[in-house]
Amino acid sequence: ALLLSYVNKYWYQIMRMNIQSRTSFDSTDCHPLVMTDHRIMFVTHKCREIRSLSVKQCLQITDFGVSYAFRMLRSKLIEFDCSGSDLISDKSLLILGFCCPWLQTLRVAACPKITNMGVECVLSRCFGITELNVANT
């Protein structure tokens, strides 16, 4: 019950942010347990102007959540960071490559389910990549 109260406190802080006018969203602004698929879906549904999305070290976000986010943000997204996320895989990178062709920065360091194949898929469709971090992947 105490953990749930703690998590809800952080989610309440996200809800109070003026997310509709944000151009970036960094999950490190809140506790990692707060961010789930449904919550990242809520944020990207409410704010479709996000250009920089970081779900770094979010252990509860999966391909389902980020794939939805990519579809919502489409050509606006230029930066994505999921470093340290255990549940995000090549499936997400496939959708990222198709939905977000203007991507410039991709950080997927320490993501055990991401392989060279997923990274190559993004690179083959996003020609403007200027920063790529695949360390320990």
VEXBA-427342 format. One line per field, with one value per residue (C-alpha): residue number from 1; residue in three letters; x, y, z. Coordinates in steps of 0.1 Angstrom, whole numbers, plus 5000, padded with zeros to 4 digits. Layout:
VEXBA-427342
n: NUM/...
res: Ala/...
px: X/...
py: Y/...
pz: Z/...
end
This chain:
VEXBA-427342
n: 1/2/3/4/5/6/7/8/9/10/11/12/13/14/15/16/17/18/19/20/21/22/23/24/25/26/27/28/29/30/31/32/33/34/35/36/37/38/39/40/41/42/43/44/45/46/47/48/49/50/51/52/53/54/55/56/57/58/59/60/61/62/63/64/65/66/67/68/69/70/71/72/73/74/75/76/77/78/79/80/81/82/83/84/85/86/87/88/89/90/91/92/93/94/95/96/97/98/99/100/101/102/103/104/105/106/107/108/109/110/111/112/113/114/115/116/117/118/119/120/121/122/123/124/125/126/127/128/129/130/131/132/133/134/135/136/137
res: Ala/Leu/Leu/Leu/Ser/Tyr/Val/Asn/Lys/Tyr/Trp/Tyr/Gln/Ile/Met/Arg/Met/Asn/Ile/Gln/Ser/Arg/Thr/Ser/Phe/Asp/Ser/Thr/Asp/Cys/His/Pro/Leu/Val/Met/Thr/Asp/His/Arg/Ile/Met/Phe/Val/Thr/His/Lys/Cys/Arg/Glu/Ile/Arg/Ser/Leu/Ser/Val/Lys/Gln/Cys/Leu/Gln/Ile/Thr/Asp/Phe/Gly/Val/Ser/Tyr/Ala/Phe/Arg/Met/Leu/Arg/Ser/Lys/Leu/Ile/Glu/Phe/Asp/Cys/Ser/Gly/Ser/Asp/Leu/Ile/Ser/Asp/Lys/Ser/Leu/Leu/Ile/Leu/Gly/Phe/Cys/Cys/Pro/Trp/Leu/Gln/Thr/Leu/Arg/Val/Ala/Ala/Cys/Pro/Lys/Ile/Thr/Asn/Met/Gly/Val/Glu/Cys/Val/Leu/Ser/Arg/Cys/Phe/Gly/Ile/Thr/Glu/Leu/Asn/Val/Ala/Asn/Thr
px: 5000/5029/5045/5012/5009/5044/5038/5005/5022/5046/5018/4999/5029/5029/4992/4997/5023/5011/5018/4999/5024/5055/5080/5100/5091/5118/5107/5136/5115/5095/5100/5107/5079/5054/5059/5039/5026/4993/5009/5032/5002/4983/5012/5017/4979/4976/5007/5014/5041/5067/5099/5122/5110/5130/5118/5152/5154/5116/5113/5075/5073/5071/5069/5032/5036/5064/5049/5017/5038/5056/5022/5010/5041/5049/5071/5075/5098/5135/5150/5143/5160/5151/5185/5184/5149/5146/5112/5117/5128/5135/5097/5096/5125/5108/5078/5100/5117/5084/5066/5094/5115/5130/5146/5181/5190/5186/5198/5193/5222/5219/5187/5190/5162/5175/5198/5217/5188/5165/5191/5197/5160/5159/5191/5177/5146/5158/5186/5191/5205/5234/5236/5235/5242/5241/5266/5260/5231
py: 5000/5023/5017/5023/5056/5065/5056/5075/5106/5107/5100/5129/5151/5140/5147/5182/5190/5210/5181/5193/5220/5199/5191/5166/5139/5124/5095/5102/5132/5107/5074/5045/5024/5051/5047/5019/5013/5029/5059/5065/5060/5086/5111/5107/5108/5141/5157/5150/5177/5157/5157/5140/5109/5092/5060/5053/5025/5021/4985/4984/4998/4973/4972/4978/5012/5027/5014/5033/5064/5062/5060/5090/5111/5101/5125/5149/5125/5132/5117/5084/5069/5036/5028/5002/4991/4953/4949/4969/4949/4950/4950/4986/4996/4983/5005/5034/5032/5032/5059/5083/5089/5122/5106/5120/5105/5068/5056/5019/5011/4981/4968/4931/4925/4948/4934/4946/4937/4962/4990/4983/4986/5021/5031/5019/5042/5071/5088/5117/5098/5118/5102/5064/5047/5009/5002/4968/4959
pz: 5000/5008/4974/4956/4974/4964/4928/4927/4940/4911/4886/4901/4894/4857/4855/4869/4842/4813/4790/4760/4753/4759/4731/4752/4777/4799/4822/4845/4857/4877/4895/4871/4887/4876/4839/4824/4788/4796/4811/4782/4759/4779/4777/4739/4732/4751/4736/4700/4698/4716/4696/4722/4741/4768/4785/4799/4825/4826/4835/4829/4794/4766/4728/4731/4748/4728/4695/4703/4711/4678/4660/4678/4674/4638/4619/4649/4669/4663/4695/4713/4743/4758/4773/4801/4792/4794/4777/4745/4715/4677/4672/4685/4663/4632/4640/4649/4615/4596/4618/4625/4594/4607/4637/4645/4678/4689/4722/4729/4752/4775/4760/4759/4734/4708/4682/4652/4630/4648/4647/4610/4603/4618/4600/4567/4570/4591/4570/4594/4623/4637/4672/4678/4711/4711/4739/4757/4734
end
